[in-house]
Amino acid sequence: MPHTLLSSTQYKKFVSERDKALEQIHQHAQMDISHLTSESLKSIEGLVATLATRHEISVSGMHYLTSQVEFHTTQILSKLFSQLVSRVKRMRKAVFTLTYTSELEAVARATGQKISTPPSFAQKLKAAEEAPTLRDESLEKRVWYSLMKLRAKVVQALNLALVQELSPSEVLAKVVQVFPQVQSYKRPPRELKPFREADTKRDKEIYDFAFIDDADWKLAVDAYKDTELPPSRFDNAPSFDNEAGYQRYNWEVEQELTDDFVHQVRDGQVEAARDAGIQEFVWVAILDDRTDDCCQDRNGHTTSEIEAMLDSGDLDGDSCDAVTPPAHPNCRCQLAPVASTEQVEGPDWKSFNEWLES
Ligand SMILES: [Zn+2]
């Protein structure tokens, strides 16, 4: 394997702390999205409870009820749509900003080479915000599609319950059954110190990051510190115990959020390392029984080796054409920048949090 920056213990420590901080940003976004979803589901439940109040209604009654439920559900989900999309975009901005800046700093420390001014950060940030999803589809369309699938399920469950002439409370129960279900997760042990004060200074050890807009930097730091939505807003929502663990809905919107997060982290890392003069990366897969062929075959190879293997047909580009991770949803692979110079193991690297707070 070529000499990579991951063989520098300080680089490795810095980026692994950074990755934990990024995971916090992801979790905060995910919690906000769960709360927003929960609010909308409550509204749909309330809507059905208000409309479906009679036993044994006629076909024309079913027709009327269906059109009412469709109309109001679309309104509720349109509002949720805008909230979800803007929340995902803010997560993308925060993730890209922190990944990019910290990778630039880490590479500069590990290689002793500082580039003058990173080119066009604002443009990169805009591109990250507007990026297609991992499946190369529009974020907006994916979210809308998921919401319309939910609406279809609600209408179908409602109509079936009406055909079966169930009681109003049974009709409601049938509708609620098709909602995405909440799953609880144990909170992973907290390895980072709680982040202290808002830090708007960007005068870091190596770079001053003056190329980043104040508001964008604040957004990134705030995204790490906490969720965005005030808890008071959800007094009537089911309680999400943030200390004991966290909860998420088991549906595609939240699964795709995770894939989107990983995609942004890897993109930010590649962009920064390339800007800092790194041309090559080694693909590092976690090898266990869950690793698929696509990642296993790329493990240990450099970017240019993977490109050559794709060209020669040694790797099947039709089943997977990724040159850098993630290769697919749920991909856990990492990237190791290949060192272009002998490493400079600086004696006193600050930890990631100290760097962020400095
Ligand atoms: Zn993978």
Residues whose N, C-alpha, C, O or C-beta is under 5 A from the ligand:
A	BS01	ZN	C295 A327 C331 R332 C333
